[in-house]
């Protein structure tokens, strides 16, 4: 392993992250607003990184934090329902007292609560590392579809395996993301391109042969090594020497 490769991996190890259960990657099975629920859970977990292990937030505060308008009552209702669903599913507990003894089953839009993530399914199902830096960049994006962008992001990074023998790279197919999320293919491609443009994920694509093009992705911190890690994987998976590849480019291919 080269010195540069070690340095980017070591640099990433210094970053803070939250854990999101891999059971939540397939958002289309979580209901009509599955991707919104998972996005809210990620935000709550990032806000709960304190001595209490709880986020002090509520419907209006959470909406403002992620850049949503608080003018429409329907949007407030949707956010409230999302938080209550997360509690019903066992992913968070919502309290109205500092000691976190009085759990509530209803929420007032203007009030803040102590919301404690439970870590449900993280060990049983495994977890994806979602880095604070990435969450903040997604929250700051100029888009009305941040929850869908986050669901797409989660699918990409959920297939990065952090082990000694594996480079931190993902090569999940676009069609798999479509299957897991229920988001249409055109939109998935658009969201992947946005994640690249916002310097959250770095993509290259390799033209294996005249019929096959494959995307490979790392977090932006590893962009200098994405191609270095991708080429031997492509050689192995497609049983083709790199000298026979038809080329490659940075960015997202529609595959």
C-alpha positions, 0 to 999 in steps of 0.5 A, spaced: 500 500 500 502 506 498 504 512 502 498 516 499 493 511 500 495 510 507 494 517 508 487 518 505 485 512 509 488 515 516 485 522 514 478 519 514 479 515 520 480 522 524 473 524 521 467 523 525 461 518 523 454 516 525 452 509 524 446 507 520 443 500 520 443 497 513 436 494 514 434 501 512 438 501 505 432 499 502 428 505 503 422 503 498 420 497 504 419 502 509 413 506 507 411 511 502 416 516 506 421 511 507 427 515 505 424 521 509 424 517 515 431 515 514 434 522 512 431 525 519 434 519 523 441 521 520 440 528 522 437 526 529 443 522 530 448 527 528 445 532 533 445 527 538 453 527 538 453 530 546 454 527 553 446 526 553 446 522 547 440 525 545 438 531 540 434 537 543 430 538 537 423 538 534 418 539 528 420 546 526 427 546 529 428 540 525 425 543 518 429 549 519 436 545 520 435 542 514 433 548 510 425 546 509 420 552 509 416 552 515 410 555 512 406 549 510 402 546 515 402 539 511 410 539 511 410 540 518 405 534 519 409 530 514 415 531 519 411 530 525 409 523 522 416 521 520 418 522 527 413 518 530 414 513 525 421 512 527 419 512 534 414 506 533 419 503 529 424 503 535 429 507 532 428 513 536 425 515 543 422 522 544 422 525 551 419 531 554 424 532 560 431 532 561 432 526 565 429 522 559 424 519 563 417 521 560 416 518 553 411 522 549 407 519 543 404 526 540 408 532 538 407 539 538 410 543 532 413 548 536 416 544 541 423 541 542 424 534 545 430 530 547 430 525 542 435 519 543 437 514 537 436 507 540 441 504 535 436 498 533 439 493 528 446 496 527 449 490 530 444 485 527 444 487 520 451 491 520 451 498 519 453 504 514 458 509 516 455 516 514 460 521 516 458 528 519 462 532 513 457 528 508 451 530 512 453 537 512 454 537 505 447 534 503 444 539 508 447 545 505 445 542 498 440 547 494 435 541 492 428 540 494 429 532 494 435 532 499 432 525 503 432 522 496 439 524 495 441 521 502 437 515 500 441 514 494 448 516 498 446 511 503 446 506 498 453 507 495 456 508 501 452 502 504 456 497 500 463 500 502 466 495 506 472 497 511 476 492 512 484 491 512 483 487 505 478 491 502 479 498 499 474 503 501 470 503 494 463 502 492 461 499 485 453 498 486 449 498 480 444 504 478 439 499 477 440 496 484 439 503 487 433 503 483 430 497 486 432 498 493 429 505 493 424 505 488 426 512 486 426 512 478 432 511 474 433 518 471 433 521 478 438 516 481 443 518 476 441 525 477 442 525 484 449 521 483 451 526 479 449 531 484 453 528 489 459 528 485 458 535 483 458 537 491 464 533 492 461 528 497 462 522 493 467 521 487 466 517 481 469 514 475 467 509 470 470 504 466 469 502 459 470 495 460 468 493 453 463 495 447 457 493 451 459 494 458 461 501 462 461 500 470 461 506 475 466 506 481 465 510 487 469 513 493 468 518 498 471 525 496 477 524 500 480 518 496 479 521 489 486 521 488 485 513 489 479 511 486 481 509 479 487 506 482 482 501 486 477 500 481 482 498 475 484 491 479 477 490 481 474 491 474 479 486 471 477 481 477 470 482 476 470 482 468 476 477 467 479 482 463 486 485 463 486 493 463 490 493 457 483 491 453 479 496 457 476 501 452 477 507 456 475 511 462 473 517 465 471 521 471 464 522 473 457 518 473 455 514 467 448 512 466 451 504 465 
